[in-house]
Amino acid sequence: MNQAVGILEVYGLVCAFLAADAGCKAADVTLETFDKNKPANADSLPVPLLVTVKFRGSVADVEAAMEAGIETAKRTTGIVQTHIIANPTDDTCKMLKLSGFDKK
């Protein structure tokens, strides 16, 4: 059984760091690599870069981390999307390791 994953997509890298820090302080979780996306409508967004924070741990810990991260993100640039996967498949776990930050 794989650890749960919490996916928190926010506006901007600073917001992602703040949300990740809050989540890690609130619960016993680890982070997967951040991911980024610059959508076609980037100029109309509060910050033109979307960043995804991925928490891993038990379902209860991921829920606590997500709650803390969401509250922090709401106070900064805001949230795009959130989701928790209680028992991700092995293929999903492989995908969590991909990151747009690795591309030049």
C-alpha positions as CSV (number, residue, x, y, z in Angstrom):
1,M,0.0,0.0,0.0
2,N,1.4,3.4,-1.0
3,Q,1.4,6.5,1.2
4,A,-1.4,9.0,0.6
5,V,-0.7,12.0,-1.5
6,G,-2.0,15.5,-1.1
7,I,-1.9,17.7,-4.2
8,L,-2.0,21.5,-3.7
9,E,-1.8,23.7,-6.8
10,V,-1.1,27.4,-6.0
11,Y,-0.2,30.6,-7.8
12,G,3.6,31.2,-7.7
13,L,6.7,29.7,-6.3
14,V,6.8,31.8,-3.1
15,C,3.2,30.7,-2.2
16,A,4.3,27.1,-2.9
17,F,7.2,27.3,-0.5
18,L,5.1,28.9,2.2
19,A,2.3,26.3,1.9
20,A,4.8,23.4,1.8
21,D,6.5,24.8,4.9
22,A,3.2,25.2,6.8
23,G,2.1,21.7,5.8
24,C,5.4,20.0,6.9
25,K,5.3,21.8,10.2
26,A,1.6,20.8,10.8
27,A,2.0,17.0,10.2
28,D,4.4,14.2,9.7
29,V,4.7,14.4,5.9
30,T,7.3,14.5,3.2
31,L,7.4,16.4,0.0
32,E,7.6,15.2,-3.6
33,T,9.3,17.5,-6.1
34,F,7.3,20.6,-6.9
35,D,5.9,20.9,-10.4
36,K,5.1,23.9,-12.5
37,N,2.8,24.9,-15.2
38,K,2.5,28.1,-17.2
39,P,-1.0,28.0,-18.7
40,A,-2.0,29.8,-21.9
41,N,-4.0,32.4,-19.9
42,A,-1.0,33.2,-17.6
43,D,-1.2,36.9,-18.1
44,S,-4.7,37.0,-16.7
45,L,-3.7,35.2,-13.5
46,P,-2.6,36.7,-10.1
47,V,0.8,35.2,-10.7
48,P,1.7,33.8,-14.2
49,L,3.0,30.5,-12.8
50,L,1.1,27.6,-11.2
51,V,3.1,25.4,-8.8
52,T,2.0,22.1,-7.4
53,V,3.0,21.0,-3.9
54,K,2.8,17.3,-3.2
55,F,2.6,16.0,0.4
56,R,3.1,12.3,1.2
57,G,2.2,10.4,4.4
58,S,-0.7,8.8,6.2
59,V,-4.1,9.9,5.2
60,A,-4.6,11.8,8.5
61,D,-1.2,13.5,8.2
62,V,-1.8,14.5,4.6
63,E,-5.2,15.9,5.5
64,A,-3.6,18.0,8.3
65,A,-0.7,19.1,6.0
66,M,-3.2,20.1,3.2
67,E,-5.3,22.0,5.7
68,A,-2.3,24.0,6.8
69,G,-1.0,24.5,3.3
70,I,-4.4,25.7,2.0
71,E,-4.9,28.2,4.8
72,T,-1.4,29.6,4.1
73,A,-2.0,29.8,0.4
74,K,-5.3,31.6,0.9
75,R,-3.4,34.3,2.8
76,T,-0.9,34.8,-0.1
77,T,-1.6,34.5,-3.8
78,G,-4.3,31.8,-3.6
79,I,-5.3,28.2,-4.6
80,V,-6.0,26.8,-8.0
81,Q,-6.9,23.2,-7.1
82,T,-6.6,20.6,-4.2
83,H,-7.0,16.9,-4.0
84,I,-6.0,14.0,-1.8
85,I,-5.4,10.4,-3.1
86,A,-5.7,8.0,-0.2
87,N,-4.1,5.0,-1.9
88,P,-2.4,6.0,-5.2
89,T,-1.4,3.3,-7.7
90,D,2.2,2.6,-8.4
91,D,1.9,4.3,-11.8
92,T,0.5,7.4,-10.1
93,C,3.5,7.4,-7.6
94,K,5.9,7.3,-10.6
95,M,4.1,10.4,-12.1
96,L,4.5,12.3,-8.8
97,K,8.2,12.4,-9.4
98,L,8.0,14.2,-12.7
99,S,8.6,18.0,-12.6
100,G,8.5,20.8,-15.1
101,F,11.3,22.4,-13.1
102,D,13.6,19.8,-14.4
103,K,13.1,21.1,-18.0
104,K,15.2,23.9,-19.4
